[in-house]
Amino acid sequence: QVQLVESGGTLVQPGGSLRLSCAASGSIFSILTMAWYRQAPGQQRELVASISTGGIPLYTDSVKDRFTISRDNAEMTVYLQMNSLKPEDTAVYYCNGQRRLLPFLDLWGQGTLVTVSS
């Protein structure tokens, strides 16, 4: 059973930086497309960034040029570097690992809270 465990969420001031980590257990990490989602209070969960098995990143418009997603297959970890944080970035951030070929996989972490406030 593969598990994803996020860490790094905390309270940070506007304009600050934070790095989230998501560590995977099990040996299938390298075949997963990894992504970060977030869910703000009263809002739907939204895709923030994803990174393919080949390391190609994609970002939602609101975080482009501020956030960077990366992965370390040897460490089985995906990161989200968040810079120039804004209050509207406040949310629970979830790590997701997905594979759309056999074997189909859709894995979620438990979430980590990021609060951007002065």
matplotlib code that plots the C-alpha trace (Angstrom):
import matplotlib.pyplot as plt

x = [0.0, 1.6, 1.1, 1.7, 2.7, 2.8, 4.8, 5.8, 2.6, 2.6, 1.7, 3.7, 3.5, 2.4, 5.4, 7.1, 8.2, 7.5, 8.4, 6.0, 7.2, 5.3, 7.1, 5.9, 6.3, 6.7, 8.6, 6.1, 6.8, 8.7, 5.7, 3.3, 2.4, 2.6, 0.5, -0.3, -4.0, -5.3, -8.7, -9.5, -12.4, -15.7, -14.0, -13.6, -10.3, -8.2, -5.1, -2.1, 0.7, 1.7, 4.8, 5.0, 7.1, 9.6, 9.8, 7.6, 5.8, 2.4, 0.9, -2.4, -2.3, -2.6, 0.7, 2.8, 6.2, 5.7, 5.5, 7.8, 7.1, 9.9, 10.4, 13.3, 12.6, 15.5, 14.1, 10.5, 9.5, 7.8, 8.2, 6.3, 8.4, 6.1, 7.4, 5.7, 2.9, -0.5, -3.4, -5.4, -2.9, -4.2, -5.6, -5.0, -2.5, -2.9, -0.4, -1.7, -0.1, -1.8, -1.3, -3.7, -2.2, -2.5, -2.2, -4.5, -3.6, -5.0, -3.4, -3.9, -2.1, -3.8, -3.1, -1.1, -2.4, -0.8, -1.9, -0.7, -1.5, 0.2]
y = [0.0, 3.3, 6.2, 9.9, 12.1, 15.8, 18.2, 21.8, 23.6, 26.4, 30.1, 32.5, 36.2, 37.7, 37.9, 35.0, 31.6, 28.0, 24.6, 21.7, 18.1, 14.9, 11.7, 8.4, 5.0, 2.1, 1.7, 3.0, 6.7, 7.0, 5.9, 8.4, 11.8, 13.9, 17.0, 19.5, 20.5, 22.9, 23.6, 26.9, 27.1, 27.0, 26.4, 23.4, 21.6, 23.0, 21.8, 24.0, 22.3, 18.9, 17.3, 14.4, 11.2, 12.9, 16.1, 18.4, 20.9, 22.6, 25.3, 27.0, 30.6, 32.1, 30.5, 30.8, 32.6, 32.2, 28.4, 25.7, 22.0, 19.4, 15.8, 13.6, 10.0, 8.6, 10.2, 9.4, 13.0, 15.8, 19.4, 22.6, 25.7, 28.7, 32.2, 35.6, 34.1, 35.9, 35.6, 33.9, 31.1, 30.0, 26.5, 22.9, 21.6, 18.0, 15.8, 13.5, 10.7, 9.4, 6.9, 6.7, 3.6, 0.1, -0.2, 2.7, 4.7, 7.7, 8.4, 11.2, 12.5, 13.7, 17.4, 20.1, 23.5, 26.7, 30.0, 33.2, 36.0, 38.9]
z = [0.0, -1.1, 1.2, 0.6, 3.6, 3.3, 5.5, 5.7, 6.2, 8.7, 9.3, 7.1, 6.5, 3.1, 0.8, 2.5, 1.3, 2.2, 0.9, 1.1, 0.8, 0.0, 0.7, -0.8, 0.6, -1.8, -5.0, -7.6, -7.2, -10.5, -12.5, -10.9, -12.2, -9.0, -8.2, -5.5, -5.0, -2.5, -0.9, 0.8, 3.3, 1.5, -1.8, -4.1, -4.3, -7.2, -9.0, -8.2, -10.0, -11.5, -12.7, -15.1, -14.7, -17.0, -14.9, -17.0, -14.7, -15.2, -13.1, -12.6, -13.7, -10.2, -9.0, -12.2, -11.5, -7.8, -7.2, -8.4, -8.3, -8.4, -7.8, -6.6, -7.7, -5.7, -2.5, -3.6, -2.8, -4.5, -3.4, -3.8, -3.4, -2.8, -3.0, -2.7, -0.8, -0.7, 1.8, -1.0, -1.0, 2.4, 2.1, 2.9, 0.4, -0.7, -2.5, -5.3, -7.2, -10.3, -13.0, -16.0, -17.5, -16.0, -13.1, -12.5, -9.4, -7.7, -4.3, -1.9, 1.2, 4.3, 3.6, 5.2, 6.2, 4.9, 6.4, 4.9, 7.3, 9.1]

ax = plt.figure().add_subplot(projection="3d")
ax.plot(x, y, z, "-o")
ax.set_aspect("equal")
plt.show()
